[in-house]
Amino acid sequence: MKKSIALVTLFVTCNHLAGSHSFYIGANLRVNYLSGTRNDSATNSNRIRVDLASSKSVSVNKVYGGIFLGYLFRIQNFGFGPEFFYNYGTIENTISATHHDPADVKVDFDIKHRLTANKGIDLRIGYFVGSYFLNTLLGINWQTMNFQVTARRNELAFPAIIHDEYSHRTPHKTRPGFSFGLGVQKQITENYDVGLEYKQTNYPRTRYAHNFQDDTQTTLTSDIKYKIHSIGLRFIYKF
């Protein structure tokens, strides 16, 4: 009898320590704040270089929406697990500036950096307090971006004014970034939770250069260093 009781106790204890796990899906609405610096310059065949933007600070807000899928392990009051996400929105950062050659050649630029969808995976680690799940996250993020540039060349030499316009747009490319953040999640019913989180994603420096093949071989160089601060409202369904 004592042996049977001991076995039952051991089984219950091990089962409790093994914890539980669940899949979940959800949607989120978030405000993304883009910050950082950009350096843009132009040169031509006359070896005249002009800083179009030198250590210019960047500050843009946009709303993104997205979906996610995760798997959460719970051992007593501790929880951890991976989460895959996809968010979509558009952040644009544009400058307008002029390269002025003393030989009366002037080139006006509109340079746009455009960020759209991002996707990635986060690892959440946290602690349950009653109906709340307090967690931190670490992850990797892939940001889709491209460059759109328009250059208008004006030659002011007498007697005519020559006007040419050149444009260039890069394909969409993805850049990796690393994220960290904090979140809180509250259970509303057995299957539904709501949550709030803050995430910061840092991207490595990105450099872009393009030669417009115009008469003075104007070359544009753009150098950016971005980070995104994000606050999101999360809606979660647990299976």
C-alpha positions as CSV (number, residue, x, y, z in Angstrom):
1,M,0.0,0.0,0.0
2,K,2.8,2.4,0.9
3,K,4.6,1.6,-2.3
4,S,1.5,2.3,-4.3
5,I,1.0,5.7,-2.6
6,A,4.6,6.6,-3.2
7,L,4.3,5.7,-6.9
8,V,1.1,7.8,-7.3
9,T,2.8,10.8,-5.5
10,L,5.9,10.5,-7.8
11,F,3.7,10.4,-10.9
12,V,1.7,13.5,-9.8
13,T,4.8,15.4,-8.9
14,C,6.6,14.6,-12.2
15,N,3.5,15.4,-14.2
16,H,3.2,18.8,-12.5
17,L,6.9,19.5,-13.1
18,A,6.6,18.5,-16.7
19,G,4.2,21.4,-17.1
20,S,2.0,22.2,-20.1
21,H,2.3,23.6,-23.6
22,S,0.1,25.2,-26.1
23,F,0.0,26.6,-29.6
24,Y,-1.4,30.0,-30.2
25,I,-2.1,32.4,-33.0
26,G,-2.9,36.1,-33.0
27,A,-3.0,39.5,-34.6
28,N,-1.4,42.8,-33.5
29,L,-1.6,46.5,-34.2
30,R,1.5,48.5,-33.5
31,V,3.1,51.9,-33.8
32,N,6.6,51.8,-35.3
33,Y,8.9,54.7,-34.6
34,L,11.9,54.9,-37.0
35,S,15.0,56.7,-35.7
36,G,18.6,56.9,-36.7
37,T,20.9,58.9,-39.0
38,R,21.6,59.2,-42.7
39,N,24.5,60.5,-44.7
40,D,23.9,61.3,-48.4
41,S,26.4,62.8,-50.7
42,A,27.0,63.3,-54.5
43,T,30.1,63.6,-56.7
44,N,30.6,64.2,-60.4
45,S,33.4,63.9,-63.0
46,N,34.7,67.3,-62.0
47,R,35.5,65.7,-58.6
48,I,33.2,68.1,-56.8
49,R,31.6,66.4,-53.8
50,V,28.6,67.8,-52.0
51,D,27.1,66.6,-48.7
52,L,23.4,66.4,-49.3
53,A,22.7,65.2,-45.7
54,S,25.4,64.9,-43.1
55,S,24.5,63.0,-39.9
56,K,20.9,63.9,-40.5
57,S,18.7,62.6,-37.7
58,V,15.7,60.5,-38.7
59,S,12.3,60.5,-36.9
60,V,9.2,58.9,-38.5
61,N,6.1,57.3,-37.0
62,K,3.8,54.8,-38.8
63,V,1.2,52.2,-37.9
64,Y,1.8,48.5,-38.8
65,G,-0.5,45.5,-38.6
66,G,0.5,41.8,-38.4
67,I,-0.1,38.2,-37.5
68,F,1.9,35.7,-35.4
69,L,2.1,32.0,-34.5
70,G,3.7,30.7,-31.4
71,Y,4.3,27.8,-29.1
72,L,4.5,28.3,-25.3
73,F,5.9,25.8,-22.8
74,R,4.9,26.3,-19.1
75,I,6.7,24.7,-16.2
76,Q,5.1,25.8,-13.0
77,N,5.1,29.6,-13.2
78,F,7.8,29.8,-15.9
79,G,7.0,30.1,-19.6
80,F,9.1,30.2,-22.7
81,G,8.8,29.5,-26.4
82,P,9.3,30.7,-30.0
83,E,7.0,33.0,-31.9
84,F,7.0,33.6,-35.7
85,F,5.6,36.9,-37.0
86,Y,4.9,38.9,-40.1
87,N,4.0,42.7,-40.0
88,Y,3.2,45.0,-42.8
89,G,3.2,48.8,-43.1
90,T,5.2,51.5,-44.9
91,I,7.7,54.0,-43.5
92,E,9.2,56.5,-45.8
93,N,12.1,58.9,-45.1
94,T,12.9,61.4,-47.9
95,I,15.3,64.3,-48.3
96,S,15.5,66.8,-51.1
97,A,18.9,68.5,-51.8
98,T,21.1,70.0,-54.6
99,H,24.5,69.3,-56.0
100,H,25.7,72.6,-57.4
101,D,28.8,72.5,-59.7
102,P,30.4,76.0,-60.2
103,A,30.5,75.2,-63.9
104,D,26.8,76.0,-63.9
105,V,25.6,72.4,-63.7
106,K,23.0,71.8,-61.0
107,V,21.5,68.5,-60.0
108,D,18.4,68.4,-57.7
109,F,17.8,65.2,-55.8
110,D,14.9,63.5,-54.1
111,I,16.1,60.5,-52.2
112,K,13.6,58.2,-50.5
113,H,14.3,55.3,-48.2
114,R,11.2,53.1,-48.1
115,L,10.7,50.3,-45.5
116,T,7.7,47.9,-45.8
117,A,7.1,44.4,-44.4
118,N,9.2,42.8,-41.7
119,K,9.2,39.2,-40.5
120,G,11.1,37.1,-38.0
121,I,11.2,35.0,-34.9
122,D,11.2,36.0,-31.2
123,L,12.0,33.8,-28.2
124,R,9.8,34.7,-25.3
125,I,10.8,34.0,-21.7
126,G,8.6,35.0,-18.8
127,Y,6.8,34.4,-15.5
128,F,3.2,33.8,-14.7
129,V,1.6,36.0,-11.9
130,G,-2.0,35.0,-11.5
131,S,-3.7,35.6,-14.9
132,Y,-0.7,37.7,-16.2
133,F,2.3,36.5,-18.1
134,L,5.2,38.9,-17.8
135,N,7.9,38.3,-20.4
136,T,11.0,39.4,-22.2
137,L,11.9,38.7,-25.8
138,L,15.0,38.3,-28.0
139,G,14.7,37.8,-31.7
140,I,15.9,38.3,-35.2
141,N,14.0,40.4,-37.7
142,W,14.2,40.7,-41.5
143,Q,13.2,44.2,-42.8
144,T,12.2,44.8,-46.5
145,M,13.4,48.1,-47.9
146,N,14.4,49.8,-51.1
147,F,15.7,53.2,-52.4
148,Q,14.0,55.5,-54.8
149,V,16.0,58.4,-56.3
150,T,15.1,61.1,-58.8
151,A,17.7,63.5,-60.1
152,R,17.0,66.6,-62.2
153,R,20.0,68.0,-64.1
154,N,20.0,71.6,-65.2
155,E,22.7,73.1,-67.3
156,L,22.5,76.9,-67.0
157,A,25.1,77.8,-69.6
158,F,24.1,80.6,-72.1
159,P,22.2,80.6,-74.3
160,A,20.1,77.5,-73.6
161,I,18.8,75.7,-70.6
162,I,19.1,72.0,-70.8
163,H,16.9,69.9,-68.5
164,D,17.3,66.2,-68.0
165,E,15.6,63.9,-65.4
166,Y,16.9,60.6,-64.2
167,S,15.3,58.1,-61.9
168,H,16.4,54.9,-60.2
169,R,14.6,52.4,-58.0
170,T,16.3,49.4,-56.4
171,P,14.6,46.0,-56.0
172,H,13.2,45.2,-52.6
173,K,15.8,43.7,-50.4
174,T,15.8,42.4,-46.8
175,R,18.1,43.5,-44.1
176,P,18.5,41.5,-40.8
177,G,18.1,43.2,-37.5
178,F,18.2,42.1,-33.8
179,S,15.4,42.7,-31.4
180,F,14.8,42.8,-27.7
181,G,11.8,43.9,-25.7
182,L,9.3,43.5,-22.8
183,G,5.7,42.4,-22.8
184,V,2.7,41.7,-20.6
185,Q,-0.1,39.4,-21.4
186,K,-3.4,38.9,-19.6
187,Q,-5.8,35.9,-19.8
188,I,-9.4,37.0,-20.5
189,T,-11.0,33.6,-21.0
190,E,-9.6,30.0,-21.2
191,N,-8.6,30.5,-24.8
192,Y,-8.2,34.3,-25.3
193,D,-5.5,36.7,-24.1
194,V,-4.7,40.3,-24.8
195,G,-1.2,41.8,-24.5
196,L,1.0,44.9,-24.8
197,E,4.6,44.9,-25.7
198,Y,7.6,47.1,-26.5
199,K,10.2,46.0,-28.9
200,Q,13.4,47.7,-30.3
201,T,15.1,46.4,-33.4
202,N,18.6,47.5,-34.4
203,Y,19.7,47.3,-38.0
204,P,23.4,47.3,-39.2
205,R,24.7,50.2,-41.3
206,T,23.5,50.0,-44.9
207,R,25.3,51.7,-47.8
208,Y,23.9,52.4,-51.3
209,A,25.6,54.0,-54.3
210,H,24.4,54.7,-57.9
211,N,25.9,56.4,-61.0
212,F,23.3,58.1,-63.1
213,Q,25.4,58.0,-66.3
214,D,24.6,61.6,-67.1
215,D,27.0,64.0,-68.9
216,T,28.9,64.7,-65.6
217,Q,28.7,61.1,-64.3
218,T,26.9,62.1,-61.1
219,T,27.2,59.5,-58.4
220,L,24.9,59.4,-55.4
221,T,26.0,57.7,-52.1
222,S,23.6,57.0,-49.3
223,D,24.6,55.7,-45.9
224,I,22.0,54.8,-43.2
225,K,21.9,53.5,-39.7
226,Y,18.4,52.8,-38.4
227,K,16.5,51.4,-35.4
228,I,12.8,50.8,-35.0
229,H,11.0,51.3,-31.6
230,S,7.7,49.5,-31.6
231,I,4.7,49.4,-29.3
232,G,2.1,46.8,-30.1
233,L,-1.4,45.7,-28.9
234,R,-1.7,41.9,-29.2
235,F,-4.8,39.7,-29.5
236,I,-4.2,36.0,-28.8
237,Y,-6.1,32.7,-29.3
238,K,-4.7,29.6,-27.6
239,F,-5.5,26.1,-28.8
